[in-house]
Amino acid sequence: MNNKIEENAQQILNIIGGSENILSAAHCATRLRLVLKDESIVNSEDLSKVELVKGQFSSSGQYQIIIGAGTVNEVYNSLIKLANITESTKAEVKKEADKKMNALQKLVKLLSDIFVPIIPALVAAGLLMGINNVLTSKGLFFDGKSLMDIYPQMTDFANMINIFANAAFVFLPILIGFSATKMFGGNPYLGAVIGMIMVHPDLLNAYGYGEAVLKDTVPVWNIFGLTIEKVGYQGTVFPVLAASFILAWTEKNLRKIIPSALDNLLTPLLAVFVTSFLTFTIVGGIMRSAGDLLADGLVWIYDSLGMFGGAIFGFIMAPLTLTGMHHSLLPVDIQLIAGGGSFLLALVASNNVAQGGATFAAMLLSKDKKLKSIAVSSGISALLGITEPAMFGVNLKLKYPFYAAMIGSALGCAYAAFAHITNVAPGPAGIIGFVTVQAGDVINFLIAVSISLIASFLITILLSKTKFNKNL
């Protein structure tokens, strides 16, 4: 096995251009993460023929080679030994990769780095909310009644689940504050404090702000002639991102001017005070409005274009995923949920399932045993909401399944837009995402993802038999 590992590592090294083409190298649980001087010299077809390589793609300035759990460690160790290069951490590789990105790519990557770490918390909360929906939604199992109505002994259990589910959304600014401040280069614990301040229970809950404005009962502070609204930021995203940036910037600059003997005392105090004051007086209100405008703009497009808008979204979603820009949708999804519900989960789930359908069709069509093996696991992964293995390991490699998936996604998303499917919490963007949609939308959600799955499967088979496939 050691000879096999070393042989594969040598093949990979030769194909990527040797050690002189490697700027830095690291690995994650399943992939080699390489920053190359020139990615254009890599022969992707030759790389795909290497026995242990399951797929490859370039993203955010990194050339990533899918090897698989466990084996990737051994291949990586052999690679850096053969290339005579030093081991790099993922952080170092990311830093090197950032130098190769343009401004838009850096912005998308920043949003990704902020939100990806908190996705597990949001998914857990979303699934718990789904369980709560199953227990409390009327008409889901019984005509006009919920499970709690039929079995009242489940009431306390449902209430407990509801608290578990709501916690991540009630205190979302704390999670974002910690993650964002860390990414901006500040103290993440101070970022968490800013988040806590923004959802302090003495403030008017953000969900009641609209009603308070209509009734003219918004509480205020009167400080030195300034009238400042005492309103929280529950369920918001953009205000806490701005506050985290201000906090990190303030903290870093204070450390340059405050004597080291007083640094631990004055820097946290002044950074938190300045950031909090600016948030409640200027920044918070502006960013709250900006977030609302962005969400309202997407809703307007969705409502105005209907099925056509859904089809366009579904068709371009896969290319967006290739660039990493799909991560920028999560803040918008959260903002829409805070306003009562989002339409994004059904669209993204339809796209992901479409990639799975195309992958399964490719598995049946291919005579390559290695590709078949990759297609099984990556197809299942796509159905559950993780599409990268399917896209990069199978569909893009063959090309026509990727285009078939784009068409299948467009059809599923068109139906999702027609049915106005709404999710009330973030959830897994795959088949099981139905647990986080409104009870009345569950059937339509399953229809939408089924359309995507079946259409992409059949279109892949049709394209495989046409001249179009041969011209790709």
SEFIVEX-662147 format. One record per residue (C-alpha): residue number from 1; x, y, z. Coordinates in nm, 4 decimals. Example, Ala and Ser with C-alpha at 12.3 -4.5 7.8 and 13.67 -1.06 7.14 Angstrom:
<1, <1.2300, -0.4500, 0.7800>>
<2, <1.3670, -0.1060, 0.7140>>
# end
This chain:
<1, <0.0000, 0.0000, 0.0000>>
<2, <0.2880, 0.2396, 0.0794>>
<3, <0.4283, 0.1895, -0.2713>>
<4, <0.0840, 0.2603, -0.4156>>
<5, <0.0505, 0.5810, -0.2116>>
<6, <0.3947, 0.7027, -0.3151>>
<7, <0.3322, 0.6122, -0.6787>>
<8, <0.0044, 0.8071, -0.6833>>
<9, <0.1636, 1.1030, -0.5061>>
<10, <0.4439, 1.1094, -0.7652>>
<11, <0.1905, 1.0987, -1.0497>>
<12, <-0.0039, 1.3878, -0.8959>>
<13, <0.3164, 1.5887, -0.8477>>
<14, <0.4199, 1.5384, -1.2091>>
<15, <0.0773, 1.6328, -1.3467>>
<16, <0.0440, 1.9537, -1.1425>>
<17, <0.3796, 2.0789, -1.2704>>
<18, <0.6240, 1.9615, -1.0075>>
<19, <0.7386, 2.1253, -0.6868>>
<20, <0.8307, 2.4507, -0.8629>>
<21, <0.4604, 2.5080, -0.9428>>
<22, <0.3456, 2.4676, -0.5805>>
<23, <0.3164, 2.7825, -0.3693>>
<24, <0.1718, 2.6017, -0.0668>>
<25, <0.0034, 2.2725, 0.0168>>
<26, <-0.2319, 2.1479, 0.2890>>
<27, <-0.5183, 1.9043, 0.3201>>
<28, <-0.8604, 1.8760, 0.4831>>
<29, <-1.0561, 1.5618, 0.5681>>
<30, <-1.0901, 1.4450, 0.2075>>
<31, <-0.8977, 1.6791, -0.0260>>
<32, <-0.5502, 1.8039, -0.1088>>
<33, <-0.5612, 2.1843, -0.1046>>
<34, <-0.2914, 2.3308, -0.3271>>
<35, <-0.2096, 2.6865, -0.4277>>
<36, <-0.0351, 2.6660, -0.7651>>
<37, <0.1592, 2.9310, -0.9516>>
<38, <-0.0077, 2.8318, -1.2781>>
<39, <-0.3189, 2.6119, -1.2745>>
<40, <-0.3423, 2.6106, -1.6548>>
<41, <-0.0570, 2.3617, -1.6898>>
<42, <-0.2473, 2.0944, -1.4949>>
<43, <-0.3815, 1.8249, -1.7264>>
<44, <-0.7151, 1.7438, -1.5645>>
<45, <-0.7719, 1.4369, -1.7800>>
<46, <-0.4401, 1.2814, -1.6754>>
<47, <-0.5108, 1.3724, -1.3138>>
<48, <-0.8483, 1.1977, -1.3302>>
<49, <-0.6736, 0.8775, -1.4410>>
<50, <-0.4652, 0.8609, -1.1206>>
<51, <-0.6072, 0.5691, -0.9241>>
<52, <-0.6644, 0.7431, -0.5904>>
<53, <-0.8003, 1.0693, -0.7368>>
<54, <-1.1803, 1.0854, -0.7065>>
<55, <-1.2247, 1.4360, -0.8441>>
<56, <-1.0749, 1.7831, -0.8754>>
<57, <-1.1786, 2.1470, -0.8917>>
<58, <-1.0430, 2.4963, -0.8511>>
<59, <-1.2120, 2.7289, -0.6029>>
<60, <-1.1144, 3.0486, -0.4204>>
<61, <-0.7589, 3.0344, -0.5507>>
<62, <-0.7047, 2.6738, -0.4425>>
<63, <-0.6688, 2.3675, -0.6638>>
<64, <-0.8423, 2.0924, -0.4683>>
<65, <-0.7919, 1.7237, -0.5425>>
<66, <-1.0457, 1.4850, -0.3884>>
<67, <-0.8729, 1.1754, -0.2470>>
<68, <-1.0964, 1.0515, 0.0348>>
<69, <-1.0950, 1.0299, 0.4140>>
<70, <-0.7887, 0.8672, 0.5671>>
<71, <-0.6017, 0.8140, 0.2403>>
<72, <-0.5614, 1.1880, 0.1831>>
<73, <-0.3294, 1.2115, 0.4854>>
<74, <-0.0910, 0.9517, 0.3419>>
<75, <-0.0957, 1.0966, -0.0093>>
<76, <-0.0297, 1.4437, 0.1318>>
<77, <0.2641, 1.3252, 0.3412>>
<78, <0.4173, 1.1528, 0.0393>>
<79, <0.3523, 1.4550, -0.1822>>
<80, <0.5305, 1.7097, 0.0384>>
<81, <0.8171, 1.4644, 0.0890>>
<82, <0.8593, 1.4054, -0.2842>>
<83, <0.8228, 1.7759, -0.3624>>
<84, <1.0619, 1.8682, -0.0803>>
<85, <0.8313, 2.1403, 0.0487>>
<86, <0.7306, 2.2296, 0.4034>>
<87, <0.3894, 2.1422, 0.5428>>
<88, <0.1400, 2.4285, 0.5368>>
<89, <-0.1677, 2.4810, 0.7514>>
<90, <-0.5072, 2.5392, 0.5891>>
<91, <-0.4920, 2.8971, 0.7157>>
<92, <-0.1597, 2.9533, 0.5390>>
<93, <-0.2937, 2.8024, 0.2182>>
<94, <-0.6025, 3.0244, 0.2359>>
<95, <-0.3845, 3.3299, 0.2918>>
<96, <-0.1747, 3.2447, -0.0126>>
<97, <-0.4867, 3.1719, -0.2178>>
<98, <-0.6417, 3.5079, -0.1215>>
<99, <-0.3639, 3.6880, -0.3094>>
<100, <-0.4906, 3.5386, -0.6360>>
<101, <-0.8535, 3.6523, -0.5936>>
<102, <-1.0251, 3.9695, -0.7158>>
<103, <-1.2351, 4.1981, -0.4940>>
<104, <-1.5652, 4.0159, -0.5578>>
<105, <-1.4077, 3.6754, -0.4916>>
<106, <-1.2602, 3.8070, -0.1670>>
<107, <-1.5995, 3.9408, -0.0563>>
<108, <-1.7724, 3.6095, -0.1317>>
<109, <-1.4969, 3.4182, 0.0453>>
<110, <-1.5273, 3.6468, 0.3481>>
<111, <-1.9007, 3.5774, 0.3747>>
<112, <-1.8314, 3.2075, 0.3333>>
<113, <-1.5663, 3.2071, 0.6065>>
<114, <-1.8024, 3.3902, 0.8418>>
<115, <-2.1132, 3.1790, 0.7880>>
<116, <-1.9825, 2.8294, 0.7112>>
<117, <-1.8671, 2.7701, 1.0736>>
<118, <-2.2145, 2.8522, 1.2093>>
<119, <-2.4090, 2.6462, 0.9529>>
<120, <-2.4177, 2.3351, 1.1789>>
<121, <-2.5855, 2.5415, 1.4520>>
<122, <-2.8424, 2.6799, 1.2081>>
<123, <-2.9105, 2.3391, 1.0525>>
<124, <-2.9565, 2.1818, 1.3969>>
<125, <-3.1964, 2.4602, 1.4925>>
<126, <-3.3778, 2.4286, 1.1605>>
<127, <-3.4280, 2.0544, 1.1971>>
<128, <-3.5512, 2.1005, 1.5545>>
<129, <-3.7938, 2.3610, 1.4240>>
<130, <-3.9024, 2.1046, 1.1672>>
<131, <-3.9790, 1.8568, 1.4455>>
<132, <-4.1758, 2.1286, 1.6212>>
<133, <-4.3693, 2.1937, 1.2992>>
<134, <-4.4576, 1.8252, 1.2732>>
<135, <-4.5954, 1.8325, 1.6287>>
<136, <-4.7847, 2.1623, 1.6087>>
<137, <-4.9013, 2.2088, 1.2464>>
<138, <-5.2745, 2.1672, 1.1981>>
<139, <-5.3935, 1.9509, 0.9117>>
<140, <-5.0615, 1.7727, 0.8589>>
<141, <-5.1894, 1.4358, 0.9857>>
<142, <-5.5449, 1.5082, 1.0996>>
<143, <-5.8095, 1.7287, 0.9418>>
<144, <-5.7917, 2.0710, 1.1087>>
<145, <-5.5940, 1.9390, 1.4061>>
<146, <-5.2311, 1.8953, 1.5071>>
<147, <-5.0622, 1.6042, 1.6798>>
<148, <-5.0705, 1.8105, 2.0010>>
<149, <-5.4467, 1.8528, 1.9711>>
<150, <-5.4908, 1.4761, 1.9392>>
<151, <-5.2276, 1.3899, 2.1990>>
<152, <-5.2230, 1.6784, 2.4523>>
<153, <-4.9644, 1.4939, 2.6615>>
<154, <-4.7100, 1.5981, 2.3960>>
<155, <-4.7625, 1.9711, 2.4625>>
<156, <-4.4727, 2.0185, 2.7035>>
<157, <-4.2429, 1.8162, 2.4801>>
<158, <-4.3327, 2.0393, 2.1846>>
<159, <-4.2733, 2.3521, 2.3954>>
<160, <-3.9316, 2.2222, 2.4970>>
<161, <-3.8404, 2.1461, 2.1340>>
<162, <-3.9554, 2.4956, 2.0371>>
<163, <-3.7131, 2.6532, 2.2868>>
<164, <-3.4289, 2.4347, 2.1595>>
<165, <-3.5107, 2.5369, 1.8016>>
<166, <-3.5487, 2.9112, 1.8623>>
<167, <-3.2308, 2.9661, 2.0633>>
<168, <-2.9936, 2.9864, 1.7656>>
<169, <-3.2177, 3.2433, 1.5930>>
<170, <-3.2946, 3.4513, 1.9023>>
<171, <-2.9221, 3.4818, 1.9763>>
<172, <-2.8000, 3.4714, 1.6154>>
<173, <-2.6092, 3.8034, 1.6444>>
<174, <-2.3903, 3.6403, 1.9103>>
<175, <-2.2898, 3.3603, 1.6737>>
<176, <-2.2314, 3.6008, 1.3850>>
<177, <-2.0521, 3.8506, 1.6085>>
<178, <-1.8070, 3.5850, 1.7258>>
<179, <-1.7400, 3.4442, 1.3783>>
<180, <-1.7284, 3.7774, 1.1918>>
<181, <-1.5037, 3.9548, 1.4432>>
<182, <-1.2631, 3.6631, 1.4268>>
<183, <-1.2517, 3.6877, 1.0461>>
<184, <-1.2018, 4.0666, 1.0607>>
<185, <-0.9009, 4.0161, 1.2883>>
<186, <-1.0525, 4.1200, 1.6208>>
<187, <-1.1135, 3.9410, 1.9494>>
<188, <-1.4044, 3.7007, 1.8793>>
<189, <-1.5160, 3.7065, 2.2422>>
<190, <-1.5616, 4.0822, 2.2246>>
<191, <-1.7587, 4.0148, 1.9066>>
<192, <-1.9827, 3.7804, 2.1045>>
<193, <-2.0323, 4.0563, 2.3638>>
<194, <-2.1435, 4.2975, 2.0891>>
<195, <-2.3889, 4.0324, 1.9741>>
<196, <-2.5213, 3.9957, 2.3282>>
<197, <-2.5681, 4.3707, 2.3575>>
<198, <-2.7627, 4.3750, 2.0305>>
<199, <-3.0156, 4.1190, 2.1631>>
<200, <-3.0268, 4.2315, 2.5260>>
<201, <-3.3694, 4.1529, 2.6788>>
<202, <-3.4123, 4.5159, 2.7957>>
<203, <-3.4313, 4.6247, 2.4308>>
<204, <-3.7494, 4.6113, 2.2257>>
<205, <-3.7486, 4.2783, 2.0430>>
<206, <-3.6791, 4.3377, 1.6725>>
<207, <-3.9752, 4.1211, 1.5746>>
<208, <-4.2074, 4.3727, 1.7449>>
<209, <-4.0418, 4.6797, 1.5934>>
<210, <-4.2822, 4.7200, 1.2995>>
<211, <-4.5908, 4.7116, 1.5227>>
<212, <-4.4288, 4.9547, 1.7693>>
<213, <-4.3585, 5.2008, 1.4851>>
<214, <-4.7237, 5.1898, 1.3764>>
<215, <-4.8393, 5.2495, 1.7341>>
<216, <-4.5671, 5.5105, 1.7977>>
<217, <-4.4504, 5.3185, 2.1058>>
<218, <-4.0842, 5.2599, 2.0162>>
<219, <-3.8806, 5.3071, 2.3398>>
<220, <-3.5877, 5.5513, 2.3214>>
<221, <-3.2865, 5.6794, 2.5123>>
<222, <-3.2432, 6.0582, 2.5427>>
<223, <-2.8678, 6.1192, 2.5741>>
<224, <-2.7041, 6.4626, 2.5336>>
<225, <-2.9805, 6.5759, 2.3014>>
<226, <-2.9759, 6.2567, 2.0972>>
<227, <-3.2833, 6.0367, 2.0693>>
<228, <-3.1711, 5.6756, 2.0247>>
<229, <-3.4132, 5.3896, 1.9674>>
<230, <-3.3883, 5.1034, 2.2194>>
<231, <-3.4457, 4.8298, 1.9624>>
<232, <-3.2779, 4.4889, 1.9427>>
<233, <-3.1427, 4.3132, 1.6364>>
<234, <-3.2879, 3.9646, 1.6674>>
<235, <-3.2832, 3.7759, 1.3369>>
<236, <-3.0721, 4.0393, 1.1577>>
<237, <-2.7461, 3.9821, 0.9739>>
<238, <-2.6081, 4.2987, 0.8177>>
<239, <-2.6093, 4.5177, 1.1330>>
<240, <-2.3997, 4.2672, 1.3281>>
<241, <-2.1599, 4.2219, 1.0336>>
<242, <-2.1037, 4.5987, 1.0273>>
<243, <-2.0694, 4.6126, 1.4061>>
<244, <-1.8138, 4.3294, 1.3988>>
<245, <-1.6060, 4.5122, 1.1374>>
<246, <-1.6141, 4.8351, 1.3418>>
<247, <-1.5185, 4.6443, 1.6561>>
<248, <-1.2207, 4.4702, 1.4938>>
<249, <-1.0999, 4.7921, 1.3268>>
<250, <-1.1350, 4.9912, 1.6498>>
<251, <-0.9626, 4.7257, 1.8580>>
<252, <-0.6650, 4.6940, 1.6211>>
<253, <-0.6130, 5.0712, 1.6035>>
<254, <-0.6519, 5.1219, 1.9787>>
<255, <-0.3757, 4.8693, 2.0400>>
<256, <-0.1415, 5.0879, 1.8333>>
<257, <-0.1872, 5.3946, 2.0556>>
<258, <-0.2674, 5.2620, 2.4049>>
<259, <0.0372, 5.1838, 2.6232>>
<260, <0.0886, 4.8098, 2.6710>>
<261, <0.0453, 4.8445, 3.0475>>
<262, <-0.3111, 4.9700, 2.9954>>
<263, <-0.3944, 4.7663, 2.6846>>
<264, <-0.5866, 4.4833, 2.8549>>
<265, <-0.7866, 4.7366, 3.0546>>
<266, <-0.8694, 5.0139, 2.8097>>
<267, <-0.8779, 4.8454, 2.4679>>
<268, <-1.1741, 4.6104, 2.5375>>
<269, <-1.3598, 4.8861, 2.7236>>
<270, <-1.3251, 5.1502, 2.4523>>
<271, <-1.3724, 4.9066, 2.1627>>
<272, <-1.6994, 4.7719, 2.3006>>
<273, <-1.8286, 5.1177, 2.4006>>
<274, <-1.7452, 5.2874, 2.0694>>
<275, <-1.8834, 4.9980, 1.8622>>
<276, <-2.2051, 4.9718, 2.0643>>
<277, <-2.2672, 5.3482, 2.0560>>
<278, <-2.2124, 5.3689, 1.6790>>
<279, <-2.4293, 5.0611, 1.6240>>
<280, <-2.7319, 5.2014, 1.8041>>
<281, <-2.6943, 5.5604, 1.6806>>
<282, <-2.5942, 5.5260, 1.3146>>
<283, <-2.4753, 5.1938, 1.1760>>
<284, <-2.7433, 4.9572, 1.3033>>
<285, <-3.0370, 5.1460, 1.1538>>
<286, <-2.8647, 5.1948, 0.8176>>
<287, <-2.7640, 4.8302, 0.7898>>
<288, <-3.1063, 4.7107, 0.9051>>
<289, <-3.2596, 4.9120, 0.6204>>
<290, <-2.9981, 4.7823, 0.3737>>
<291, <-3.0763, 4.4237, 0.4699>>
<292, <-3.4479, 4.4860, 0.4345>>
<293, <-3.3997, 4.6464, 0.0929>>
<294, <-3.1935, 4.3510, -0.0331>>
<295, <-3.4476, 4.1001, 0.0944>>
<296, <-3.7378, 4.3067, -0.0436>>
<297, <-3.5616, 4.3297, -0.3804>>
<298, <-3.5289, 3.9514, -0.4050>>
<299, <-3.8900, 3.9084, -0.2992>>
<300, <-3.9983, 4.1572, -0.5669>>
<301, <-3.8069, 3.9681, -0.8376>>
<302, <-3.9454, 3.6380, -0.7099>>
<303, <-4.3042, 3.7661, -0.6982>>
<304, <-4.2852, 3.9612, -1.0258>>
<305, <-4.1208, 3.6981, -1.2458>>
<306, <-4.2893, 3.3974, -1.0836>>
<307, <-4.2094, 3.0666, -1.2531>>
<308, <-3.9785, 3.2387, -1.5026>>
<309, <-3.7751, 3.3906, -1.2193>>
<310, <-3.7579, 3.0542, -1.0442>>
<311, <-3.6372, 2.8888, -1.3649>>
<312, <-3.3629, 3.1501, -1.4120>>
<313, <-3.2498, 3.1044, -1.0527>>
<314, <-3.2443, 2.7267, -1.0913>>
<315, <-3.0484, 2.7441, -1.4159>>
<316, <-2.7711, 2.9678, -1.2792>>
<317, <-2.7487, 2.8160, -0.9294>>
<318, <-2.4947, 2.5488, -1.0245>>
<319, <-2.2541, 2.8009, -1.1870>>
<320, <-2.2916, 3.0193, -0.8761>>
<321, <-2.1943, 2.7194, -0.6642>>
<322, <-1.8830, 2.6684, -0.8778>>
<323, <-1.7684, 3.0204, -0.7877>>
<324, <-1.8615, 2.9859, -0.4193>>
<325, <-2.1125, 3.2704, -0.4486>>
<326, <-2.3930, 3.0467, -0.3182>>
<327, <-2.2634, 3.1132, 0.0339>>
<328, <-2.3754, 3.4745, 0.0008>>
<329, <-2.7390, 3.3555, -0.0079>>
<330, <-2.7390, 3.2425, 0.3567>>
<331, <-2.7488, 3.5966, 0.5050>>
<332, <-3.0392, 3.6788, 0.2731>>
<333, <-3.2179, 3.3568, 0.3696>>
<334, <-3.1858, 3.4481, 0.7387>>
<335, <-3.3112, 3.8006, 0.6696>>
<336, <-3.6159, 3.6660, 0.4824>>
<337, <-3.6910, 3.4155, 0.7597>>
<338, <-3.6843, 3.6978, 1.0122>>
<339, <-3.9520, 3.8673, 0.8020>>
<340, <-4.1816, 3.5657, 0.8145>>
<341, <-4.0384, 3.3092, 0.5741>>
<342, <-3.7953, 3.2488, 0.2890>>
<343, <-3.8336, 3.0958, -0.0567>>
<344, <-3.4627, 3.0148, -0.1015>>
<345, <-3.4456, 2.6672, 0.0549>>
<346, <-3.6825, 2.5092, -0.1978>>
<347, <-3.4871, 2.6625, -0.4874>>
<348, <-3.1460, 2.5583, -0.3592>>
<349, <-3.2725, 2.2104, -0.2668>>
<350, <-3.4125, 2.1640, -0.6187>>
<351, <-3.0747, 2.2564, -0.7652>>
<352, <-2.8839, 2.0201, -0.5360>>
<353, <-3.1149, 1.7260, -0.6013>>
<354, <-3.0843, 1.7900, -0.9770>>
<355, <-2.7080, 1.7381, -0.9511>>
<356, <-2.7768, 1.4073, -0.7762>>
<357, <-3.0193, 1.2947, -1.0460>>
<358, <-2.7689, 1.3701, -1.3218>>
<359, <-2.4967, 1.1863, -1.1301>>
<360, <-2.7078, 0.8701, -1.0957>>
<361, <-2.7816, 0.8762, -1.4686>>
<362, <-2.4105, 0.9151, -1.5418>>
<363, <-2.3425, 0.6163, -1.3171>>
<364, <-2.5766, 0.3989, -1.5239>>
<365, <-2.4320, 0.5223, -1.8534>>
<366, <-2.0650, 0.4970, -1.7652>>
<367, <-1.8557, 0.1837, -1.8093>>
<368, <-1.5785, 0.3246, -1.5903>>
<369, <-1.5823, 0.1331, -1.2589>>
<370, <-1.4040, 0.4142, -1.0756>>
<371, <-1.6538, 0.6720, -1.1984>>
<372, <-1.9461, 0.4481, -1.1021>>
<373, <-1.8093, 0.4159, -0.7486>>
<374, <-1.7640, 0.7916, -0.7148>>
<375, <-2.1108, 0.8555, -0.8606>>
<376, <-2.2908, 0.6411, -0.6005>>
<377, <-2.1535, 0.8212, -0.2958>>
<378, <-2.1517, 1.1690, -0.4509>>
<379, <-2.5074, 1.1259, -0.5855>>
<380, <-2.6399, 1.0383, -0.2402>>
<381, <-2.4468, 1.3347, -0.0971>>
<382, <-2.6128, 1.5678, -0.3504>>
<383, <-2.9590, 1.4420, -0.2558>>
<384, <-2.8770, 1.5388, 0.1028>>
<385, <-2.7590, 1.8867, 0.0013>>
<386, <-2.3803, 1.8602, -0.0604>>
<387, <-2.3172, 1.8897, -0.4344>>
<388, <-1.9440, 1.9521, -0.4742>>
<389, <-1.8432, 1.5823, -0.5005>>
<390, <-2.1143, 1.5197, -0.7618>>
<391, <-2.0356, 1.8319, -0.9631>>
<392, <-1.6590, 1.8104, -0.9618>>
<393, <-1.6191, 1.4339, -0.9419>>
<394, <-1.8727, 1.3334, -1.2091>>
<395, <-2.0930, 1.5916, -1.3790>>
<396, <-1.8343, 1.8501, -1.4822>>
<397, <-1.5954, 1.5752, -1.5838>>
<398, <-1.8497, 1.4418, -1.8354>>
<399, <-1.9980, 1.7895, -1.9015>>
<400, <-2.3384, 1.6839, -2.0376>>
<401, <-2.4718, 1.5695, -1.6935>>
<402, <-2.3860, 1.9148, -1.5575>>
<403, <-2.5910, 2.0873, -1.8267>>
<404, <-2.8718, 1.8367, -1.7773>>
<405, <-2.8698, 1.9179, -1.4044>>
<406, <-2.8955, 2.2901, -1.4814>>
<407, <-3.2050, 2.2260, -1.6947>>
<408, <-3.3568, 1.9900, -1.4355>>
<409, <-3.2900, 2.2462, -1.1646>>
<410, <-3.4618, 2.5165, -1.3712>>
<411, <-3.7749, 2.3002, -1.4053>>
<412, <-3.7885, 2.2141, -1.0346>>
<413, <-3.7282, 2.5738, -0.9313>>
<414, <-3.9965, 2.6956, -1.1702>>
<415, <-4.2491, 2.4750, -0.9894>>
<416, <-4.1152, 2.5856, -0.6491>>
<417, <-4.1713, 2.9495, -0.7468>>
<418, <-4.5169, 2.8698, -0.8870>>
<419, <-4.6155, 2.6988, -0.5589>>
<420, <-4.4598, 2.9751, -0.3416>>
<421, <-4.2903, 2.7226, -0.1119>>
<422, <-4.1746, 2.8891, 0.2100>>
<423, <-3.9224, 2.7707, 0.4683>>
<424, <-3.9485, 2.9037, 0.8229>>
<425, <-3.5911, 2.8113, 0.9215>>
<426, <-3.2614, 2.7312, 0.7494>>
<427, <-3.2336, 2.3606, 0.6816>>
<428, <-3.0525, 2.0972, 0.4797>>
<429, <-3.0883, 2.1966, 0.1158>>
<430, <-3.1790, 1.8507, -0.0075>>
<431, <-3.4657, 1.6038, 0.0001>>
<432, <-3.4963, 1.6139, 0.3800>>
<433, <-3.5295, 1.9931, 0.3732>>
<434, <-3.9082, 1.9474, 0.3797>>
<435, <-3.8938, 1.9414, 0.7614>>
<436, <-3.8211, 2.3157, 0.7718>>
<437, <-4.0904, 2.4332, 0.5275>>
<438, <-4.4411, 2.5348, 0.6267>>
<439, <-4.6715, 2.2394, 0.6838>>
<440, <-4.8908, 2.3280, 0.3891>>
<441, <-4.5902, 2.3392, 0.1553>>
<442, <-4.4428, 1.9950, 0.2311>>
<443, <-4.6138, 1.8175, -0.0599>>
<444, <-4.5201, 2.0939, -0.3042>>
<445, <-4.1603, 2.0847, -0.1808>>
<446, <-4.1400, 1.7113, -0.2475>>
<447, <-4.2947, 1.7638, -0.5923>>
<448, <-4.0376, 2.0347, -0.6762>>
<449, <-3.7345, 1.8259, -0.5804>>
<450, <-3.8856, 1.5211, -0.7534>>
<451, <-3.9222, 1.7215, -1.0756>>
<452, <-3.5568, 1.8237, -1.0504>>
<453, <-3.4427, 1.4691, -0.9761>>
<454, <-3.6400, 1.2961, -1.2513>>
<455, <-3.5878, 1.5670, -1.5143>>
<456, <-3.2108, 1.5852, -1.4669>>
<457, <-3.1893, 1.2029, -1.4731>>
<458, <-3.3854, 1.1726, -1.7985>>
<459, <-3.2210, 1.4721, -1.9683>>
<460, <-2.8773, 1.3297, -1.8878>>
<461, <-2.9719, 1.0054, -2.0635>>
<462, <-3.1152, 1.1966, -2.3614>>
<463, <-2.8077, 1.4182, -2.3975>>
<464, <-2.5811, 1.1144, -2.3816>>
<465, <-2.7420, 0.9860, -2.7018>>
<466, <-2.7294, 1.3091, -2.9018>>
<467, <-2.4706, 1.4848, -3.1141>>
<468, <-2.4747, 1.7605, -2.8520>>
<469, <-2.2876, 1.5342, -2.6119>>
<470, <-2.0152, 1.4617, -2.8677>>
<471, <-1.9583, 1.8335, -2.9254>>
<472, <-1.8975, 1.9120, -2.5586>>
# end
